[in-house]
Amino acid sequence: MSQLSTDWQHRLTHRKVWALAAPMILSNISVPLVALVDSTVVGHLPHAHQLGAVAVGATLFTFMVGLMGFLRMGSTGFAAQAAGRADGAALRQVLAQGLLLALALALVVGLLALPFSQLALHAMQPSQALGSATETFFHTRLLGLPAALASYALVGWFLGTQNARAPLAILLTTNVLNIALNLWFVLGLDWGVLGSARASVIAEWSAALLGLALTRPALRAHPGRIVWSALTRWQAWRPLLSVNRDIFLRSLALQLVFLLIAVQGARLGEATVAANALLLNGLLLTAYALDGLAHAVEALCGHAIGARERDTLRRSLVVACGWSLIVSLLFAAAFLLGGHLFIDLQTNIASVRAAAYPYLPYLALLPLVAVWSYLLDGLFIGATRAREMRNAMLVSVAIALPVAFALRGLGNHGLWLAFLGFMGLRAVTLGWVGWRLRSQDRWMQ
């Protein structure tokens, strides 16, 4: 029997993967469901520019918050390795550093947000109605920025300790409350675009406060004391900041790609930018579900590396890879067979529906292409191999941009072809770097 088959049949690893992945898939799916509800609620208002405003405003906010994704990813890798070493003091230090960094970055990003939004809207050249509504939505969403970043740090830390229930509680609180308030504020109180933004802000703060409350029982499971004086020394911050710097640059490149899609879509018209937003909701649904398995890889592989258990590392990857492929095939079939229904549920605006239908085949292909980069991201995050992640992403963007430029004459079809190529390049570059590390026996370093 081959090693691959033996690893796949290891039942304990299956249980460990799904013990982490199942709660995270449930909570992660609730994230794009919020975007779907936002689109569905606002999509049934009378004007296309209202749906476009939520799509563009959410893209701008997600771009900025997405750049801070290292707060979660960096915390997960370091917390997982500390848990593997049974180092309670290090776990406390990672938590404190993550929260302090989240608050500092919320202040900096908040100051930069207003000029950034003006520049982005100028580049998009939207209609007056779309531009005004987008500003209203985006400025209100900024009130939830500190809470959103603190939640990133908390979720990452909980995942590193292999506690998937706390992230589930945090993310479900955020998203279930957001859905309920969206329906009330937009449809019940008739607050329109502004109501959608207010719902998100209230939900984000509620979840962050819940996450802070959940740290107390989690810390009791990992005895130790934090050395507060260490937080005043550069050497204590250097490893985390170094990893976070590289993940930030990687995230910046990734978010720029999504921002460019929004910019180019806006130039192609209000119906096109709205249609692309609805289609990308499908990608978000897929990505967040598959990220549940990637999160399991982060925690299990980080723990295995901290404990220096090579067999555990290999088995975790094999089992997570197999399940990721199965889930991606299910999503591809769902979009291929039910794509029109997926669009129709989100909007009844005829022009937006007509603009979205021709691009459903691209949406069906995306899960099969993107699944590998999600899985490899989990491995590299758990190993705190942020520099390699950064380099792979920069190479992918550098290759994809000229391709996108060459395909611009194909309109929105060219945009989607370039995006598919970019997602494939992410998997290829990460896979090549991972193979090199394995051939040099460097994963445990």
N, C-alpha and C positions, 0 to 999 in steps of 0.2 A: 504493500500500500504506500502511495506517495506521501511525502511530508505534508503537501497541501491538503490531501484528503483527510489525513490524520488530524491536522489542525482544525479543519472544518467540523469534524465529528466530536470535538472536545466540548461536551455539554456545559461544563462549568463556565467556559468562556462565553458561550451563547447567553447563559443566564446573567453573567456580569455585564455583557454588552447591553442587553435589553433592560436590565435593572437601571442603567443610566440613560439609555437611549429613549425608552418609552416615555418617561416623564418629560424629557426634553423635546421629543417630537410633539407631544400634546401641547406643551407650552409654546414651542416655536411656531407651530401652525397657527396659534392664536394671534401671532404678530401680523402675518399677511392677511389674516381674516379681518383685522382692524382696517387695513387698507382696502380690503374688499368691501367692508361695510361703509367706510367713508365714501368710496366710489359709488356704491349702490345707492346710498342715501342722497348724496349730492347729485349723482347721475340722474336722479328722477326729479330734480329741480328743472325749471323750464329752459335754462340757457346753457349752451356748451361751455361758455367761458367760466361758469361756476365749477364745473367738473375739472376743466383745465387748470383753474386756480389751485384747487386742492392737489391735483397731480403735480404741478410745478412747485408749489410751496412745500409740499411734502418731500419732493426730490431735493430741494435746497436744504431743508432741515436734515434730511437723512444723509446728505452729502457731508455736512459738518459733523453730525454725530457719528457717522460711519468712520470718519477720520480718527475718532477717539476710540475705535474698536480695540485698540491695543490695551485699553484699561481692563477689558475682559480677558483677552487672549494672553496677555502677559501675566495676569494674576493666576490664570488657570495653570499655566506651565510651572511656575514657581511653587504654587500651592501644592500641586500634584507631586512634585519632586520632594518637597518638604514632608508631605504625608508619607511618601515612600520611605523616607529616612526616620519617620516617627519623631519629627522635630516640631513640637508644639510652639516653641518660641518663634521659630521662623514663620510658621503659619500666621501668628499674630502680627508679625512685622509686615508680611505681605498684605494682610487686610488693612492695617493702618496706612501703609504707603499708598495702596490703591485708592482709599477714600480721600486722603489728603490731596493726591494728584488729581482726582476727579473734581474737587472743589476749585483748585487752582486753575485747571483747564477750562472749567465752566466760565470763570471770570474772563479769561483771555479770549476764548471763542465768542463769548457774548459781546465783547467790545468790537471784535472784527466782523460780526455777523451783518450789521447794517450796511457798511460799505460793500461787503461781499454780495449781498442781495441786490444792491443797486447795479453793480457791475454785471452780475449774471442776467438780470432782467434786460439790461441794455443790450447784451449780446444776443438774447433771444428775440428781441424786437417784437414783443407781444402787442396785441391790440390794447387800447386804453382800458377797456373793461377787464380784460384778463390781467393786465399789469396791476391795476388797483386792487382787485380781489386777491391776487397772489400776495401782495404786500401785507394786506390785512391778516391773512392766514399765517404767514411766516412770522410776523412780528409777535403775534400772540403765542405761537408755539415756542418762542424763545424763553418764555417764562418757565417752561418745564425743563430747560436745559440742565441745570444742576442736578435735578432728580434723575434725569435720564443717564447722565454720566456716572452718578453714584450707583445706580442699578447695574451698570456695566461691570463696575469693580466688584460689586457684591455677587453677582451671578458667576463671574469668573472664579472668584475665591471659593464659592460653594462647590462648583464643579470640580475644582482641584482637589477638594477633600472627598470626592466621590459622593457628595450629597446632592442628589438630583431633585429631592422634594422641595427644598427651599427655592431653587430657581423656578420650579414649576409654580410655586405659590406666588412668587414675585411677578412672573410674566403673565400668569393667568389673571392676577389682580389688575395689572396694567391694562390688559386687553379686553377682559370681560367688562370692566368698568368703563373703558373707552367706548365699547360697542353700545352699552346701555345709555351712556350719556349722549352719544352721537344721535341715537334715535330720539331721545328726549329733546335735546337742544335744537337739532336741525328741523325735525318734523313737528315735535310737540310745541316748542317755543318759537319756531320760525326764525331762528337766529342765522340760518344760512351757513355760509363759509366760516364765519366767525364762531358759530356754535361748534362746528367740527374741531376747530383749533382749541377751544376752551375745554372740550371733552378730553382731548389728549393731555393737556396740562394737568388737570385734576387727577387723571388716572396715573400719570407718571409720578407725581408727588406721593400719592397713596401707596404705590408699590415700593418706592424707595424707603419710606418709613417702616413698612412691613419688613423689608429686607434687613434693616438695622435691628429690628426687634428679634429676628430669627438668628442673628449671629451669637447671641448669648448661649442658647442650648447647644449650638454647633461647637462653640469653643470648649464647652465642658467635656465634649467627647475627645478632645485633644489637649491633655494637660500641658501646662507650660506657662512661662511668664515672658512678656515682651520687655526688651531692654529699650526703654524710652530714649535713653541718651544716644542710642545708635542712630535714631532718626535725625539727629543733628549732624551726623558725619557723612561726608560725601561717599565714602567707601560702602556704606550700607545701602545707598541709593543707586550706586553705579550699575550693578548688574540689571536691576529692573529698568532703569532709564535707558540703558544701552539696548535691551531687547525692545522696549517700547518705542524707541526712536526708529528702529528698523521696521517694526510692524506699522508704525505711523506712515512711513514712506511707502510701504507696500499698500496700505489702505488708501493713501492719497492717490496713488496711481489707479487703483480700482475704482474709487469714487469719481475720479475724473472721467473715466469711461462712461459711467452711468450719467454723469452730468452732460457729457457731450451728446449722449443719446437724446436727452431732454432738449438740449439746445437745438440740435439738428431737427428733431421732431417738431419743435415750435416753429421753426422756419418753414416747415412744410405745411403748416396750417393748424388751426385750433382742433379740428377733427382728428388730425394725425397724431398730435401730441397727446390728446385724450385717449385715442385708440392704443397707442404704445404703452400708456400708463396701465390700461386694463390688461394688456398682454403681459406686461412685466409683473403684474400682480400674480399671474400664473407662475412665473419664474420664482417670485418670492415664496409662494406657497410650496413649490418644490424644494427650493434652497433651504428653507427653514425646517422642513421635514427631514431632509437628508443631513442637515447640520446636527440634528439630534444624534445620529450615528457618528458624525464627526466629533461631537462633544464627548461621546463615549471613548473614542480613540484618544482624544486629548488627555482625559483623566487616566485611562488604563495604561496608555503608553508612557505618560509622564511618570506614573507610579512605578511602572516596570523599570524605567530608566533610573529613577531614584533608588530603587532596590536592586538594580543591576541584574534583572531577570530577563535574559534574552529569549527564552522560550515563551514567556508570557507576552512579551512584545510582539513576537511573530504571530502567535495565535490570535491575539487581539486584532491585528491587522487583517488576517485572513478572514475571520468571522465578520468583522465590520465591512470588509470589501464585498463579501458575498451578499450580505443583506442590503447594502447600498445599491448594488446592481439590481436586485429584485424590486426594491422600492422605486427606483428610477424607471424601470420598465412599466410598472403600474401607472406612474404619472404620465408617461409618454402615451400609453394606450388611452388613458382618460382624456387627455387633451385632443388626441386624434379623433376619438369617437364623440366626445361631448363638448368640443371647443365652442361651437355656436351657442350652446346653452350657457356655457361659462361667461361668454360676452353678454348675452341677453340678460342674464341675471344682474349684471352690473349697471346696465344703462338701457333706457328705452329711447335714446336719441338716435334717430335713424342714420344720420350722417356719421356718427361715431361707430355704430355697428358696422356700417358698410366699409368704413376705413379699416376696421380690425379684422374682418373675416379673411381677407386674402393672406394674412400673415400667421394664421393658426398652424400651418405645417412647421414653421420655424419654432413655435412654442412647443410642439410635440417633440421636436428633435433636441431641444435644449436640455432636458433632464439627462439624456443619454450621453451628451457631450460634457456637461458640467459636473456630473457626479464624481469624477475622478479627482478634480481639483479640490472639491470639498473634503474628500477623504484624506488627501495628502496634506491639506492645510491642518487637519486635526493632528496628524503625526508630527509635523514640524512645530506646531504650537506646543504640544506636550513635551517635545524635546527641547523647547526654547531655542530652536534653530531659526531665529528671526532674520538673521542676515541672509541666509540662503533663501528664505521666503521672499525677502525684499528683492534680491537679485533676479529671481525667477520671474517675479511680477514685472519688473522693469524691462526685462528682455521681451516678455510677452506683449507689453504695451508698445515697445519700440518697433516690433514687427507688425502689430495689428494696425497702428495708425496709418502707415503708408498704404496698406491694403484698403482701409476705410476710405482714404482719400481717392484711391483709384476707382472705387465702386460708387462714388458719390453721384455719378450720372444715372444710376439705377434708382435714385430716390429712396423711398423707405425700404425697398427690397435690398438695396445695397447696404443700408444701415444694419438690417437684421443679419445679412450674410457676414458682414464684418464682425458683428457681435458674436455670432456662432464661432467664427474663426478665432476670436480672442479667447473665448472660454476653452476651446480646444488647446490653444497654445499654453494656457495656464497649466493644464494637466500634463502636457508634454514636458515643459520646462521643469516643473516640480518633480515629475517622475525621473527625469534624467539626473537631477541633483540628488534625489533620494537613492538612486542606483549607485551613484559614485560614492556616497557616504557608506553604503552597505559594502561595496567592494573594498573600501579602505578600512572597514571595521571601526567606524567612527561614531556610530549611533549612541554608544554608551559613554562617550567622552563628555 
